[in-house]
Amino acid sequence: MPITEKPIIEVRNLTRRYRDRVAIEDLSFTVGEGELLGFLGPNGAGKSTTMKVLTGFLPPSEGSVKVAGFDVSTHPMEVKRRIGYLPETPPLYPELTVHGYLAFVAALKQVPGRAVKAEVARVAGLTGVDDVMGRVLQNLSKGYQQRVGIAQALLGSPPVLILDEPTEGLDPVQRADLRALIRSLAGRHTVLLSTHILPEVTVTCEKVLILHQGRVVAHDAIDRLAKSHGQAEHASLEEVFIKLTAA
Ligand SMILES: Nc1ncnc2c1ncn2[C@@H]1O[C@H](COP(=O)(O)OP(=O)(O)OP(=O)(O)O)[C@@H](O)[C@H]1O
């Protein structure tokens, strides 16, 4: 990353415990404006916990998180306004139509009443759900449901998008479509993308952060990762990942 890149997410010495279980410990990293960062780690590494603290859904036990200069502990609303979040399980209301749901979330996000129609149409166009606006959510394919999940995250045009395993459970075509969509959002938004599918990261992201047992074990450009972790230059992301997360 060029040193001049302006950080929009700043995580300092962040620890989060669930009672006496340490989920993430002493994490420090920054994410630059417009970056698309792959957020990786084996099951239980602490990805979802980190994302929940970043989005203000869980308070930190120690340390600090700033988004666009606002501290999540002291200015949670300012932070939430700047983040679009797609949790691992998207909060869809199965009986609502796509349009009804997006209008409902727009109201929750305090999009002014007169702007809701245009804003819903904008995110529907970006995510390619405009042809299913009248359909009930529970009848949509998983691929379309994930698109609606991303559409709700985009409402209000937050500068940061946090997407927790958005391609999980999709077929290869739906996955490729969604990947293209996510790539198209980078630049205009800073995107944190958590996934288990490493080849997907290689084609979608330039940088990755790898968590293992609640700690950062790598944070680098993919093309520098192998070298900076003492492995053969041609080693794949998968090989580096397995090496760093064994044990
Ligand atoms: N609500 C909770 N109460 C207690 N422990 C929890 C809770 N949520 C997560 N944990 C624990 O915290 C650790 C990190 O979990 P987290 O869900 O953040 O990992 P993850 O990397 O997102 O995993 P996955 O890839 O399986 O979704 C794990 O040991 C998990 O069991």
py3Dmol code that shows the C-alpha trace and the ligand (Angstrom):
import py3Dmol

protein = """\
ATOM      1  CA  MET A   1       0.000   0.000   0.000  1.00  0.00           C
ATOM      2  CA  PRO A   2       1.396   3.441  -0.814  1.00  0.00           C
ATOM      3  CA  ILE A   3       2.141   5.169   2.500  1.00  0.00           C
ATOM      4  CA  THR A   4       0.233   8.210   1.300  1.00  0.00           C
ATOM      5  CA  GLU A   5      -3.083   6.310   1.162  1.00  0.00           C
ATOM      6  CA  LYS A   6      -5.506   7.818   3.664  1.00  0.00           C
ATOM      7  CA  PRO A   7      -6.751   5.337   6.262  1.00  0.00           C
ATOM      8  CA  ILE A   8     -10.515   5.188   6.699  1.00  0.00           C
ATOM      9  CA  ILE A   9     -10.494   2.298   9.200  1.00  0.00           C
ATOM     10  CA  GLU A  10      -8.013   2.429  12.079  1.00  0.00           C
ATOM     11  CA  VAL A  11      -7.874  -0.484  14.513  1.00  0.00           C
ATOM     12  CA  ARG A  12      -5.552  -0.143  17.505  1.00  0.00           C
ATOM     13  CA  ASN A  13      -4.758  -2.903  20.015  1.00  0.00           C
ATOM     14  CA  LEU A  14      -8.265  -4.289  19.722  1.00  0.00           C
ATOM     15  CA  THR A  15      -9.244  -7.145  22.023  1.00  0.00           C
ATOM     16  CA  ARG A  16     -12.706  -8.664  22.370  1.00  0.00           C
ATOM     17  CA  ARG A  17     -13.633 -11.353  24.872  1.00  0.00           C
ATOM     18  CA  TYR A  18     -16.818 -13.347  25.298  1.00  0.00           C
ATOM     19  CA  ARG A  19     -16.788 -13.819  29.078  1.00  0.00           C
ATOM     20  CA  ASP A  20     -13.323 -15.336  29.608  1.00  0.00           C
ATOM     21  CA  ARG A  21     -12.890 -16.565  25.990  1.00  0.00           C
ATOM     22  CA  VAL A  22     -10.585 -14.316  23.970  1.00  0.00           C
ATOM     23  CA  ALA A  23     -12.024 -14.077  20.415  1.00  0.00           C
ATOM     24  CA  ILE A  24      -9.601 -11.460  19.067  1.00  0.00           C
ATOM     25  CA  GLU A  25      -6.471 -10.185  20.752  1.00  0.00           C
ATOM     26  CA  ASP A  26      -4.437  -7.030  20.276  1.00  0.00           C
ATOM     27  CA  LEU A  27      -5.367  -6.451  16.618  1.00  0.00           C
ATOM     28  CA  SER A  28      -3.866  -3.378  14.967  1.00  0.00           C
ATOM     29  CA  PHE A  29      -4.318  -2.547  11.296  1.00  0.00           C
ATOM     30  CA  THR A  30      -5.499   0.204   9.004  1.00  0.00           C
ATOM     31  CA  VAL A  31      -7.482   0.081   5.779  1.00  0.00           C
ATOM     32  CA  GLY A  32      -7.003   2.808   3.177  1.00  0.00           C
ATOM     33  CA  GLU A  33      -9.796   4.669   1.407  1.00  0.00           C
ATOM     34  CA  GLY A  34     -11.139   2.745  -1.595  1.00  0.00           C
ATOM     35  CA  GLU A  35      -9.251  -0.444  -0.733  1.00  0.00           C
ATOM     36  CA  LEU A  36     -10.773  -3.899  -1.238  1.00  0.00           C
ATOM     37  CA  LEU A  37      -9.349  -6.034   1.547  1.00  0.00           C
ATOM     38  CA  GLY A  38      -9.792  -9.799   1.754  1.00  0.00           C
ATOM     39  CA  PHE A  39     -10.415 -10.702   5.387  1.00  0.00           C
ATOM     40  CA  LEU A  40      -9.352 -14.298   5.891  1.00  0.00           C
ATOM     41  CA  GLY A  41      -8.906 -16.892   8.583  1.00  0.00           C
ATOM     42  CA  PRO A  42      -9.913 -20.434   9.462  1.00  0.00           C
ATOM     43  CA  ASN A  43     -13.187 -21.119  11.289  1.00  0.00           C
ATOM     44  CA  GLY A  44     -13.203 -19.426  14.666  1.00  0.00           C
ATOM     45  CA  ALA A  45     -10.241 -17.126  13.851  1.00  0.00           C
ATOM     46  CA  GLY A  46     -12.260 -14.047  14.846  1.00  0.00           C
ATOM     47  CA  LYS A  47     -13.382 -12.575  11.508  1.00  0.00           C
ATOM     48  CA  SER A  48     -17.057 -12.127  12.375  1.00  0.00           C
ATOM     49  CA  THR A  49     -16.198 -10.791  15.835  1.00  0.00           C
ATOM     50  CA  THR A  50     -13.866  -8.171  14.314  1.00  0.00           C
ATOM     51  CA  MET A  51     -16.519  -7.172  11.781  1.00  0.00           C
ATOM     52  CA  LYS A  52     -19.148  -6.862  14.516  1.00  0.00           C
ATOM     53  CA  VAL A  53     -16.872  -4.605  16.583  1.00  0.00           C
ATOM     54  CA  LEU A  54     -16.026  -2.484  13.517  1.00  0.00           C
ATOM     55  CA  THR A  55     -19.709  -1.989  12.756  1.00  0.00           C
ATOM     56  CA  GLY A  56     -20.567  -1.058  16.343  1.00  0.00           C
ATOM     57  CA  PHE A  57     -22.657  -4.189  16.991  1.00  0.00           C
ATOM     58  CA  LEU A  58     -20.285  -5.366  19.742  1.00  0.00           C
ATOM     59  CA  PRO A  59     -18.247  -3.103  22.032  1.00  0.00           C
ATOM     60  CA  PRO A  60     -14.472  -3.675  22.216  1.00  0.00           C
ATOM     61  CA  SER A  61     -13.142  -5.166  25.465  1.00  0.00           C
ATOM     62  CA  GLU A  62      -9.924  -3.185  24.978  1.00  0.00           C
ATOM     63  CA  GLY A  63      -8.397  -0.977  22.315  1.00  0.00           C
ATOM     64  CA  SER A  64     -10.038   1.299  19.781  1.00  0.00           C
ATOM     65  CA  VAL A  65     -11.635   1.370  16.352  1.00  0.00           C
ATOM     66  CA  LYS A  66     -12.002   4.533  14.310  1.00  0.00           C
ATOM     67  CA  VAL A  67     -13.962   4.829  11.083  1.00  0.00           C
ATOM     68  CA  ALA A  68     -13.515   8.053   9.113  1.00  0.00           C
ATOM     69  CA  GLY A  69     -11.967   9.518  12.259  1.00  0.00           C
ATOM     70  CA  PHE A  70     -14.911   8.636  14.541  1.00  0.00           C
ATOM     71  CA  ASP A  71     -14.319   6.330  17.489  1.00  0.00           C
ATOM     72  CA  VAL A  72     -16.845   3.505  17.570  1.00  0.00           C
ATOM     73  CA  SER A  73     -17.042   3.621  21.391  1.00  0.00           C
ATOM     74  CA  THR A  74     -17.739   7.336  21.696  1.00  0.00           C
ATOM     75  CA  HIS A  75     -19.513   8.021  18.346  1.00  0.00           C
ATOM     76  CA  PRO A  76     -21.319   4.765  17.449  1.00  0.00           C
ATOM     77  CA  MET A  77     -24.010   6.460  15.358  1.00  0.00           C
ATOM     78  CA  GLU A  78     -21.460   8.378  13.288  1.00  0.00           C
ATOM     79  CA  VAL A  79     -19.669   5.087  12.618  1.00  0.00           C
ATOM     80  CA  LYS A  80     -22.852   3.132  11.777  1.00  0.00           C
ATOM     81  CA  ARG A  81     -23.884   5.845   9.313  1.00  0.00           C
ATOM     82  CA  ARG A  82     -20.628   5.356   7.411  1.00  0.00           C
ATOM     83  CA  ILE A  83     -20.757   1.559   7.196  1.00  0.00           C
ATOM     84  CA  GLY A  84     -22.934  -0.716   5.099  1.00  0.00           C
ATOM     85  CA  TYR A  85     -22.916  -4.157   6.707  1.00  0.00           C
ATOM     86  CA  LEU A  86     -23.895  -7.519   5.297  1.00  0.00           C
ATOM     87  CA  PRO A  87     -23.753  -9.941   8.232  1.00  0.00           C
ATOM     88  CA  GLU A  88     -23.092 -13.657   7.772  1.00  0.00           C
ATOM     89  CA  THR A  89     -26.854 -14.220   7.989  1.00  0.00           C
ATOM     90  CA  PRO A  90     -28.505 -11.334   6.125  1.00  0.00           C
ATOM     91  CA  PRO A  91     -31.317  -9.752   8.137  1.00  0.00           C
ATOM     92  CA  LEU A  92     -34.001 -10.296   5.486  1.00  0.00           C
ATOM     93  CA  TYR A  93     -37.714 -10.260   6.314  1.00  0.00           C
ATOM     94  CA  PRO A  94     -38.941 -13.258   4.304  1.00  0.00           C
ATOM     95  CA  GLU A  95     -42.518 -12.037   3.753  1.00  0.00           C
ATOM     96  CA  LEU A  96     -41.562  -8.623   2.390  1.00  0.00           C
ATOM     97  CA  THR A  97     -41.103  -7.827  -1.274  1.00  0.00           C
ATOM     98  CA  VAL A  98     -37.663  -6.682  -2.360  1.00  0.00           C
ATOM     99  CA  HIS A  99     -38.990  -3.172  -2.829  1.00  0.00           C
ATOM    100  CA  GLY A 100     -40.807  -3.183   0.517  1.00  0.00           C
ATOM    101  CA  TYR A 101     -37.714  -4.422   2.310  1.00  0.00           C
ATOM    102  CA  LEU A 102     -35.327  -1.917   0.723  1.00  0.00           C
ATOM    103  CA  ALA A 103     -37.748   0.967   1.407  1.00  0.00           C
ATOM    104  CA  PHE A 104     -38.013  -0.232   5.026  1.00  0.00           C
ATOM    105  CA  VAL A 105     -34.218  -0.339   5.492  1.00  0.00           C
ATOM    106  CA  ALA A 106     -33.884   3.066   3.787  1.00  0.00           C
ATOM    107  CA  ALA A 107     -36.278   4.499   6.382  1.00  0.00           C
ATOM    108  CA  LEU A 108     -34.286   2.844   9.203  1.00  0.00           C
ATOM    109  CA  LYS A 109     -31.154   4.440   7.785  1.00  0.00           C
ATOM    110  CA  GLN A 110     -32.957   7.789   7.829  1.00  0.00           C
ATOM    111  CA  VAL A 111     -32.874   8.340   4.092  1.00  0.00           C
ATOM    112  CA  PRO A 112     -35.276  11.333   3.768  1.00  0.00           C
ATOM    113  CA  GLY A 113     -38.809  10.247   2.703  1.00  0.00           C
ATOM    114  CA  ARG A 114     -38.742  12.097  -0.619  1.00  0.00           C
ATOM    115  CA  ALA A 115     -35.391  10.502  -1.551  1.00  0.00           C
ATOM    116  CA  VAL A 116     -36.314   6.873  -0.720  1.00  0.00           C
ATOM    117  CA  LYS A 117     -37.734   5.983  -4.133  1.00  0.00           C
ATOM    118  CA  ALA A 118     -34.677   7.161  -6.049  1.00  0.00           C
ATOM    119  CA  GLU A 119     -32.246   5.663  -3.523  1.00  0.00           C
ATOM    120  CA  VAL A 120     -33.965   2.254  -3.628  1.00  0.00           C
ATOM    121  CA  ALA A 121     -33.904   2.375  -7.444  1.00  0.00           C
ATOM    122  CA  ARG A 122     -30.205   3.323  -7.392  1.00  0.00           C
ATOM    123  CA  VAL A 123     -29.072   0.393  -5.218  1.00  0.00           C
ATOM    124  CA  ALA A 124     -31.396  -2.010  -7.048  1.00  0.00           C
ATOM    125  CA  GLY A 125     -29.781  -0.971 -10.339  1.00  0.00           C
ATOM    126  CA  LEU A 126     -26.252  -1.343  -8.942  1.00  0.00           C
ATOM    127  CA  THR A 127     -26.906  -4.837  -7.582  1.00  0.00           C
ATOM    128  CA  GLY A 128     -29.053  -6.032 -10.496  1.00  0.00           C
ATOM    129  CA  VAL A 129     -32.211  -6.736  -8.479  1.00  0.00           C
ATOM    130  CA  ASP A 130     -34.431  -4.273 -10.353  1.00  0.00           C
ATOM    131  CA  ASP A 131     -36.156  -7.104 -12.212  1.00  0.00           C
ATOM    132  CA  VAL A 132     -37.324  -8.786  -8.969  1.00  0.00           C
ATOM    133  CA  MET A 133     -38.533  -5.756  -7.008  1.00  0.00           C
ATOM    134  CA  GLY A 134     -42.101  -7.071  -6.655  1.00  0.00           C
ATOM    135  CA  ARG A 135     -41.090 -10.561  -5.554  1.00  0.00           C
ATOM    136  CA  VAL A 136     -41.251 -11.849  -2.009  1.00  0.00           C
ATOM    137  CA  LEU A 137     -37.811 -12.359  -0.449  1.00  0.00           C
ATOM    138  CA  GLN A 138     -38.348 -15.969   0.659  1.00  0.00           C
ATOM    139  CA  ASN A 139     -39.055 -17.007  -2.951  1.00  0.00           C
ATOM    140  CA  LEU A 140     -35.811 -15.614  -4.364  1.00  0.00           C
ATOM    141  CA  SER A 141     -32.764 -17.741  -5.132  1.00  0.00           C
ATOM    142  CA  LYS A 142     -29.904 -17.487  -2.634  1.00  0.00           C
ATOM    143  CA  GLY A 143     -27.912 -15.489  -5.202  1.00  0.00           C
ATOM    144  CA  TYR A 144     -30.633 -12.863  -5.472  1.00  0.00           C
ATOM    145  CA  GLN A 145     -31.078 -12.822  -1.691  1.00  0.00           C
ATOM    146  CA  GLN A 146     -27.362 -12.035  -1.297  1.00  0.00           C
ATOM    147  CA  ARG A 147     -27.693  -9.273  -3.892  1.00  0.00           C
ATOM    148  CA  VAL A 148     -30.571  -7.810  -1.890  1.00  0.00           C
ATOM    149  CA  GLY A 149     -28.352  -8.086   1.204  1.00  0.00           C
ATOM    150  CA  ILE A 150     -25.678  -6.039  -0.563  1.00  0.00           C
ATOM    151  CA  ALA A 151     -28.313  -3.608  -1.861  1.00  0.00           C
ATOM    152  CA  GLN A 152     -29.450  -2.872   1.713  1.00  0.00           C
ATOM    153  CA  ALA A 153     -25.814  -2.352   2.737  1.00  0.00           C
ATOM    154  CA  LEU A 154     -25.434   0.221  -0.076  1.00  0.00           C
ATOM    155  CA  LEU A 155     -28.470   2.287   0.945  1.00  0.00           C
ATOM    156  CA  GLY A 156     -27.365   5.781   1.931  1.00  0.00           C
ATOM    157  CA  SER A 157     -24.083   5.258   0.040  1.00  0.00           C
ATOM    158  CA  PRO A 158     -21.830   4.569   3.054  1.00  0.00           C
ATOM    159  CA  PRO A 159     -18.101   4.951   2.316  1.00  0.00           C
ATOM    160  CA  VAL A 160     -17.302   1.569   3.943  1.00  0.00           C
ATOM    161  CA  LEU A 161     -18.842  -1.822   3.132  1.00  0.00           C
ATOM    162  CA  ILE A 162     -18.307  -4.801   5.414  1.00  0.00           C
ATOM    163  CA  LEU A 163     -19.370  -8.056   3.788  1.00  0.00           C
ATOM    164  CA  ASP A 164     -19.240 -11.223   5.888  1.00  0.00           C
ATOM    165  CA  GLU A 165     -19.019 -14.278   3.611  1.00  0.00           C
ATOM    166  CA  PRO A 166     -21.328 -12.834   0.936  1.00  0.00           C
ATOM    167  CA  THR A 167     -20.735 -15.690  -1.522  1.00  0.00           C
ATOM    168  CA  GLU A 168     -21.291 -18.529   0.957  1.00  0.00           C
ATOM    169  CA  GLY A 169     -23.816 -21.058  -0.334  1.00  0.00           C
ATOM    170  CA  LEU A 170     -23.941 -19.685  -3.900  1.00  0.00           C
ATOM    171  CA  ASP A 171     -23.451 -21.714  -7.060  1.00  0.00           C
ATOM    172  CA  PRO A 172     -20.397 -20.948  -9.250  1.00  0.00           C
ATOM    173  CA  VAL A 173     -22.304 -18.671 -11.632  1.00  0.00           C
ATOM    174  CA  GLN A 174     -23.945 -16.688  -8.832  1.00  0.00           C
ATOM    175  CA  ARG A 175     -20.559 -16.459  -7.135  1.00  0.00           C
ATOM    176  CA  ALA A 176     -18.848 -15.080 -10.221  1.00  0.00           C
ATOM    177  CA  ASP A 177     -21.663 -12.537 -10.676  1.00  0.00           C
ATOM    178  CA  LEU A 178     -21.411 -11.386  -7.089  1.00  0.00           C
ATOM    179  CA  ARG A 179     -17.631 -11.178  -7.300  1.00  0.00           C
ATOM    180  CA  ALA A 180     -17.916  -8.896 -10.316  1.00  0.00           C
ATOM    181  CA  LEU A 181     -20.402  -6.756  -8.420  1.00  0.00           C
ATOM    182  CA  ILE A 182     -18.087  -6.461  -5.402  1.00  0.00           C
ATOM    183  CA  ARG A 183     -15.139  -5.518  -7.607  1.00  0.00           C
ATOM    184  CA  SER A 184     -17.235  -2.825  -9.245  1.00  0.00           C
ATOM    185  CA  LEU A 185     -17.949  -1.294  -5.829  1.00  0.00           C
ATOM    186  CA  ALA A 186     -14.288  -0.982  -4.830  1.00  0.00           C
ATOM    187  CA  GLY A 187     -12.761   2.426  -5.390  1.00  0.00           C
ATOM    188  CA  ARG A 188     -16.055   4.155  -4.701  1.00  0.00           C
ATOM    189  CA  HIS A 189     -16.288   2.282  -1.402  1.00  0.00           C
ATOM    190  CA  THR A 190     -13.753   0.739   0.941  1.00  0.00           C
ATOM    191  CA  VAL A 191     -14.667  -2.950   1.111  1.00  0.00           C
ATOM    192  CA  LEU A 192     -13.823  -5.552   3.749  1.00  0.00           C
ATOM    193  CA  LEU A 193     -14.645  -8.943   2.328  1.00  0.00           C
ATOM    194  CA  SER A 194     -14.590 -12.035   4.490  1.00  0.00           C
ATOM    195  CA  THR A 195     -14.597 -15.396   2.760  1.00  0.00           C
ATOM    196  CA  HIS A 196     -13.274 -18.936   3.025  1.00  0.00           C
ATOM    197  CA  ILE A 197     -12.850 -19.261  -0.714  1.00  0.00           C
ATOM    198  CA  LEU A 198      -9.232 -18.365  -1.379  1.00  0.00           C
ATOM    199  CA  PRO A 199      -9.202 -18.437  -5.203  1.00  0.00           C
ATOM    200  CA  GLU A 200     -12.036 -15.937  -4.979  1.00  0.00           C
ATOM    201  CA  VAL A 201      -9.849 -13.581  -2.976  1.00  0.00           C
ATOM    202  CA  THR A 202      -7.010 -13.892  -5.455  1.00  0.00           C
ATOM    203  CA  VAL A 203      -9.208 -12.639  -8.290  1.00  0.00           C
ATOM    204  CA  THR A 204     -11.169 -10.071  -6.267  1.00  0.00           C
ATOM    205  CA  CYS A 205      -8.745  -8.425  -3.841  1.00  0.00           C
ATOM    206  CA  GLU A 206      -5.281  -6.929  -4.049  1.00  0.00           C
ATOM    207  CA  LYS A 207      -4.613  -7.116  -0.331  1.00  0.00           C
ATOM    208  CA  VAL A 208      -5.420  -9.590   2.394  1.00  0.00           C
ATOM    209  CA  LEU A 209      -5.419  -9.703   6.139  1.00  0.00           C
ATOM    210  CA  ILE A 210      -5.182 -13.169   7.657  1.00  0.00           C
ATOM    211  CA  LEU A 211      -6.367 -13.858  11.193  1.00  0.00           C
ATOM    212  CA  HIS A 212      -5.392 -16.963  13.127  1.00  0.00           C
ATOM    213  CA  GLN A 213      -6.539 -17.693  16.662  1.00  0.00           C
ATOM    214  CA  GLY A 214      -7.637 -14.100  17.120  1.00  0.00           C
ATOM    215  CA  ARG A 215      -4.394 -12.498  15.952  1.00  0.00           C
ATOM    216  CA  VAL A 216      -3.179 -10.912  12.712  1.00  0.00           C
ATOM    217  CA  VAL A 217      -0.647 -13.264  11.096  1.00  0.00           C
ATOM    218  CA  ALA A 218      -0.402 -11.453   7.740  1.00  0.00           C
ATOM    219  CA  HIS A 219      -1.501  -8.147   6.215  1.00  0.00           C
ATOM    220  CA  ASP A 220      -0.056  -7.495   2.803  1.00  0.00           C
ATOM    221  CA  ALA A 221      -0.595  -7.262  -0.936  1.00  0.00           C
ATOM    222  CA  ILE A 222      -1.286 -10.752  -2.310  1.00  0.00           C
ATOM    223  CA  ASP A 223       1.624 -10.533  -4.738  1.00  0.00           C
ATOM    224  CA  ARG A 224       4.027  -9.717  -1.869  1.00  0.00           C
ATOM    225  CA  LEU A 225       2.596 -12.137   0.677  1.00  0.00           C
ATOM    226  CA  ALA A 226       4.590 -15.245  -0.187  1.00  0.00           C
ATOM    227  CA  LYS A 227       7.899 -13.392  -0.268  1.00  0.00           C
ATOM    228  CA  SER A 228       7.298 -11.410   2.911  1.00  0.00           C
ATOM    229  CA  HIS A 229       6.498 -14.630   4.768  1.00  0.00           C
ATOM    230  CA  GLY A 230       9.607 -16.421   3.627  1.00  0.00           C
ATOM    231  CA  GLN A 231       7.997 -18.677   1.049  1.00  0.00           C
ATOM    232  CA  ALA A 232       8.702 -19.413  -2.587  1.00  0.00           C
ATOM    233  CA  GLU A 233       7.692 -16.431  -4.704  1.00  0.00           C
ATOM    234  CA  HIS A 234       5.286 -18.503  -6.785  1.00  0.00           C
ATOM    235  CA  ALA A 235       3.499 -19.951  -3.700  1.00  0.00           C
ATOM    236  CA  SER A 236      -0.264 -19.584  -4.001  1.00  0.00           C
ATOM    237  CA  LEU A 237      -2.383 -17.725  -1.489  1.00  0.00           C
ATOM    238  CA  GLU A 238      -3.717 -21.099  -0.406  1.00  0.00           C
ATOM    239  CA  GLU A 239      -0.226 -22.424   0.311  1.00  0.00           C
ATOM    240  CA  VAL A 240       0.705 -19.323   2.295  1.00  0.00           C
ATOM    241  CA  PHE A 241      -2.612 -19.435   4.159  1.00  0.00           C
ATOM    242  CA  ILE A 242      -2.168 -23.072   5.157  1.00  0.00           C
ATOM    243  CA  LYS A 243       1.374 -22.437   6.349  1.00  0.00           C
ATOM    244  CA  LEU A 244       0.404 -19.401   8.426  1.00  0.00           C
ATOM    245  CA  THR A 245      -2.653 -20.990   9.998  1.00  0.00           C
ATOM    246  CA  ALA A 246      -1.270 -24.476  10.701  1.00  0.00           C
ATOM    247  CA  ALA A 247      -0.962 -25.087  14.465  1.00  0.00           C
TER     248      ALA A 247
END
"""
ligand_1 = """\
31
LIG
N -21.428 -15.110 21.163
C -20.326 -15.802 21.452
N -20.117 -16.302 22.697
C -18.995 -16.989 23.005
N -17.999 -17.232 22.134
C -18.144 -16.771 20.885
C -19.315 -16.032 20.467
N -19.168 -15.705 19.163
C -17.979 -16.205 18.781
N -17.365 -16.838 19.802
C -16.032 -17.476 19.781
O -15.076 -16.501 19.393
C -14.116 -17.042 18.494
C -14.130 -16.261 17.182
O -15.381 -16.487 16.523
P -15.809 -15.747 15.175
O -17.222 -16.141 14.888
O -15.484 -14.306 15.288
O -14.814 -16.426 14.131
P -14.880 -16.466 12.541
O -13.483 -16.297 12.081
O -15.885 -15.501 12.030
O -15.372 -17.965 12.283
P -16.229 -18.572 11.028
O -15.322 -18.540 9.851
O -16.495 -19.974 11.500
O -17.466 -17.743 10.860
C -14.471 -18.516 18.335
O -13.692 -19.243 19.264
C -15.941 -18.568 18.722
O -16.285 -19.830 19.247
"""
view = py3Dmol.view(width=600, height=400)
view.addModel(protein, "pdb")
view.setStyle({"model": 0}, {"cartoon": {"style": "trace"}})
view.addModel(ligand_1, "xyz")
view.setStyle({"model": 1}, {"stick": {}})
view.zoomTo()
view.show()
